[in-house]
Amino acid sequence: MSLTDDLALAQALADAAGAAIRPFFRAPYEIEAKTDASPVTEADRAAEQAMRRLIEAERPRDGIIGEEFGAVREAASRQWVLDPIDGTRSFIAGRPIFGTLIALMQDGWPVLGIIDQPISGERWVGAVGHGTRLNGEPVTTRSCRALDQAILATTGPQYFPGHSAEHFSVLGGQCRDTIWGGDCYNYALLATGHVDIVVEAGLKLHDIAALIPVVEGAGGQMCDWRGEPLTQDCEGDVIALGDPARLDDVIEALSHHPSH
């Protein structure tokens, strides 16, 4: 299967998810709490089911790892990783800064990723060997000469377990500004040169896989808090950098304790 064919299918998956999501946006729907207390809506489930149907029809041998309906064919070397609505809380609040995340992993490594915002009609597509594109137009990250010039983004302080919130606050104190909220949309903005650094903790594979090709295809870098590559088995402590030259600065700030 060629990357061109896979990209075409990934675009079709994003189309199907968006068509399932849009009727629910700012409309009445059912909301439930999952076992980890995070919310899930009818829109999450409808979007993932739409994508799964398409994969089963087009790539019946490929595995699927989805946030809402789990994994099938886990031994397959090719795995589609789906998060139908990354940023469900934003979706519930009527904020169009959530996104559908679609990744294809080959032997455990993401080779393509899509961040799709179905309300604003923005779609970021990244793939190995291809530059990242927003609605077909090339995008790149921006350079950042020092932390005190950086815009730092994260979804929320409540997502940093234990002492990691304190480490994040040290980094935030060294940056020009910190913006809150945004989930996957922050990484899309980083890939487009509007945000410099995104730092988060405790993400799952379905939160991360699609972001890596988008960020790195735009000239950025993603790694864990130690600077190591993100793998299927990582703990989900994530750094995304628009300018990889700032990596050591960010890791040093995150390693400091406020009391030291």
C-alpha positions as CSV (number, residue, x, y, z in Angstrom):
1,M,0.0,0.0,0.0
2,S,1.5,3.4,-1.0
3,L,1.7,6.4,1.3
4,T,-0.4,8.2,-1.2
5,D,-3.2,5.7,-0.9
6,D,-2.9,5.8,2.9
7,L,-3.1,9.6,2.9
8,A,-6.2,9.5,0.8
9,L,-7.9,7.0,3.2
10,A,-6.8,9.2,6.2
11,Q,-8.4,12.2,4.5
12,A,-11.6,10.2,4.0
13,L,-11.6,9.1,7.6
14,A,-11.4,12.8,8.7
15,D,-14.2,13.6,6.3
16,A,-16.4,10.8,7.8
17,A,-15.6,11.8,11.4
18,G,-16.4,15.5,10.7
19,A,-19.7,14.6,9.1
20,A,-20.6,12.6,12.2
21,I,-19.5,15.3,14.7
22,R,-20.9,18.5,13.1
23,P,-24.7,17.8,13.8
24,F,-23.9,17.4,17.5
25,F,-21.8,20.7,17.9
26,R,-23.7,23.2,20.2
27,A,-26.7,20.8,20.1
28,P,-28.3,18.6,22.7
29,Y,-26.7,15.2,23.1
30,E,-26.0,12.6,25.7
31,I,-22.9,12.9,27.9
32,E,-21.5,10.1,30.1
33,A,-18.5,9.9,32.4
34,K,-15.9,7.2,31.5
35,T,-14.2,5.2,34.2
36,D,-11.4,7.8,34.4
37,A,-14.1,10.5,35.0
38,S,-13.4,12.1,31.6
39,P,-16.5,12.9,29.5
40,V,-17.6,11.0,26.4
41,T,-20.5,12.1,24.1
42,E,-22.6,10.6,21.3
43,A,-20.5,12.6,18.9
44,D,-17.2,10.8,20.1
45,R,-18.8,7.4,19.5
46,A,-20.5,8.3,16.2
47,A,-17.2,9.7,14.8
48,E,-15.1,6.7,15.8
49,Q,-17.7,4.2,14.5
50,A,-17.8,6.0,11.1
51,M,-14.0,5.8,10.9
52,R,-13.9,2.2,11.9
53,R,-16.4,1.2,9.3
54,L,-14.3,2.8,6.6
55,I,-11.1,1.1,7.8
56,E,-12.8,-2.3,7.9
57,A,-14.0,-1.8,4.4
58,E,-10.8,-0.5,2.9
59,R,-8.0,-2.1,5.0
60,P,-9.5,-5.1,6.7
61,R,-6.0,-6.5,7.7
62,D,-4.9,-3.4,9.5
63,G,-5.2,-3.0,13.2
64,I,-7.3,-0.3,14.8
65,I,-6.6,1.4,18.2
66,G,-9.4,3.8,19.1
67,E,-10.1,5.8,22.2
68,E,-13.8,4.7,22.5
69,F,-13.9,1.2,21.2
70,G,-10.4,-0.3,22.0
71,A,-8.1,-2.3,19.8
72,V,-8.6,-4.9,17.1
73,R,-5.9,-7.0,15.3
74,E,-3.2,-5.8,17.7
75,A,-0.6,-8.0,16.1
76,A,-0.9,-6.2,12.7
77,S,2.2,-4.3,11.7
78,R,0.0,-1.4,10.5
79,Q,-2.2,0.2,13.1
80,W,-4.7,3.1,12.7
81,V,-4.8,5.1,15.9
82,L,-8.0,7.1,16.3
83,D,-9.2,9.8,18.7
84,P,-12.5,11.0,17.4
85,I,-12.7,14.1,19.6
86,D,-9.5,15.2,21.3
87,G,-10.7,17.9,23.6
88,T,-14.2,16.6,24.5
89,R,-14.5,19.3,27.2
90,S,-14.0,22.0,24.6
91,F,-16.5,20.3,22.4
92,I,-19.1,20.1,25.2
93,A,-18.5,23.8,25.9
94,G,-19.1,24.8,22.3
95,R,-15.4,25.8,21.7
96,P,-14.2,24.9,18.2
97,I,-10.6,24.0,19.4
98,F,-11.1,20.3,19.7
99,G,-9.9,18.0,16.9
100,T,-10.1,14.6,15.4
101,L,-6.8,12.7,15.5
102,I,-5.9,10.1,12.9
103,A,-2.5,8.3,12.8
104,L,-1.2,5.3,10.9
105,M,1.6,3.5,12.7
106,Q,3.9,1.1,10.9
107,D,5.7,-1.3,13.2
108,G,5.1,1.0,16.2
109,W,6.1,4.3,14.5
110,P,3.6,7.0,13.3
111,V,4.1,7.5,9.5
112,L,1.2,9.8,9.0
113,G,-1.0,12.0,11.1
114,I,-4.0,14.3,10.7
115,I,-5.3,16.9,13.1
116,D,-8.8,17.9,11.8
117,Q,-11.0,20.7,13.2
118,P,-14.4,20.0,11.6
119,I,-16.1,23.2,12.6
120,S,-13.4,25.7,11.4
121,G,-12.6,23.5,8.4
122,E,-8.9,23.3,9.2
123,R,-7.0,20.1,8.5
124,W,-3.3,19.6,9.2
125,V,-1.7,16.6,7.5
126,G,1.8,15.3,8.2
127,A,3.6,12.3,6.8
128,V,7.1,10.9,6.8
129,G,9.1,12.4,4.0
130,H,6.4,15.1,3.3
131,G,6.2,18.6,4.7
132,T,3.1,19.4,6.9
133,R,0.2,21.0,5.1
134,L,-2.8,23.0,6.4
135,N,-5.6,22.6,3.9
136,G,-3.1,21.8,1.2
137,E,-0.7,24.7,1.9
138,P,2.8,24.1,3.4
139,V,3.2,25.3,7.0
140,T,6.3,25.5,9.2
141,T,7.1,26.2,12.8
142,R,8.9,29.4,13.8
143,S,12.3,30.0,15.3
144,C,12.5,31.0,19.0
145,R,15.7,32.5,20.2
146,A,15.1,32.3,23.9
147,L,12.5,31.0,26.4
148,D,11.6,34.5,27.4
149,Q,10.3,35.0,23.9
150,A,8.3,31.8,23.8
151,I,4.5,31.2,23.9
152,L,3.9,28.1,26.0
153,A,0.7,26.1,25.7
154,T,-1.0,23.3,27.7
155,T,-4.5,22.0,28.2
156,G,-4.8,22.7,31.9
157,P,-3.0,22.6,35.3
158,Q,-5.3,19.8,36.5
159,Y,-3.7,17.4,34.0
160,F,-0.3,17.5,35.7
161,P,-0.1,14.7,38.3
162,G,1.9,15.0,41.5
163,H,5.0,17.3,41.3
164,S,4.9,17.7,37.5
165,A,2.6,20.8,37.9
166,E,5.3,22.5,40.0
167,H,7.9,21.7,37.3
168,F,5.6,23.1,34.6
169,S,5.2,26.3,36.6
170,V,9.0,26.8,36.6
171,L,9.0,26.6,32.8
172,G,6.0,28.8,32.6
173,G,7.8,31.4,34.7
174,Q,10.6,31.6,32.1
175,C,8.3,31.9,29.1
176,R,6.8,35.1,27.7
177,D,3.3,33.8,28.0
178,T,1.3,30.7,28.8
179,I,-2.0,29.9,27.2
180,W,-4.4,27.3,28.7
181,G,-6.9,25.0,26.9
182,G,-6.6,23.7,23.4
183,D,-5.7,20.0,23.5
184,C,-4.5,18.9,20.1
185,Y,-5.2,22.4,18.6
186,N,-2.1,23.7,20.4
187,Y,0.1,21.3,18.5
188,A,-1.5,22.4,15.2
189,L,-0.8,26.0,16.1
190,L,2.8,25.2,16.9
191,A,3.1,23.5,13.5
192,T,1.8,26.7,11.9
193,G,4.2,29.0,13.7
194,H,1.9,30.6,16.3
195,V,2.9,28.7,19.5
196,D,6.5,27.8,20.4
197,I,6.2,25.1,23.1
198,V,3.6,22.6,24.2
199,V,4.1,20.6,27.4
200,E,1.7,18.0,28.8
201,A,1.7,15.0,31.1
202,G,0.0,11.6,31.1
203,L,-1.1,11.5,27.5
204,K,-2.2,8.2,25.9
205,L,-1.1,6.8,22.5
206,H,-4.3,8.0,20.8
207,D,-3.5,11.6,22.1
208,I,0.1,11.5,20.7
209,A,0.5,9.4,17.6
210,A,-1.1,11.8,15.1
211,L,0.7,14.8,16.5
212,I,4.2,13.6,15.8
213,P,4.1,13.6,11.9
214,V,2.3,17.0,11.9
215,V,4.8,18.7,14.3
216,E,8.0,17.1,12.9
217,G,6.9,17.6,9.3
218,A,6.6,21.3,10.0
219,G,10.2,21.5,11.3
220,G,9.4,20.9,15.0
221,Q,10.3,18.2,17.5
222,M,8.4,16.0,19.9
223,C,9.9,14.0,22.7
224,D,9.4,13.1,26.4
225,W,10.5,15.2,29.4
226,R,13.9,13.6,29.2
227,G,14.3,14.4,25.5
228,E,13.8,10.7,24.5
229,P,11.7,9.8,21.4
230,L,8.0,9.1,22.1
231,T,7.2,5.4,21.7
232,Q,4.1,3.2,22.2
233,D,5.3,2.5,25.7
234,C,6.1,6.1,26.8
235,E,4.5,7.5,29.9
236,G,2.9,10.3,28.0
237,D,4.9,13.2,29.4
238,V,5.3,15.2,26.2
239,I,7.3,18.2,24.9
240,A,6.6,19.7,21.5
241,L,8.9,22.4,20.2
242,G,8.6,24.6,17.3
243,D,12.3,25.3,17.4
244,P,14.3,22.2,18.4
245,A,17.2,24.5,19.5
246,R,15.2,25.2,22.7
247,L,15.1,21.6,23.8
248,D,17.9,21.8,26.4
249,D,16.3,25.0,27.9
250,V,12.9,23.3,28.3
251,I,14.3,20.1,29.8
252,E,16.4,22.1,32.3
253,A,13.4,24.2,33.4
254,L,11.2,21.1,33.8
255,S,13.9,19.4,35.9
256,H,14.0,22.2,38.4
257,H,11.9,22.2,41.5
258,P,10.4,25.6,42.5
259,S,11.9,25.3,46.0
260,H,15.4,24.8,44.7
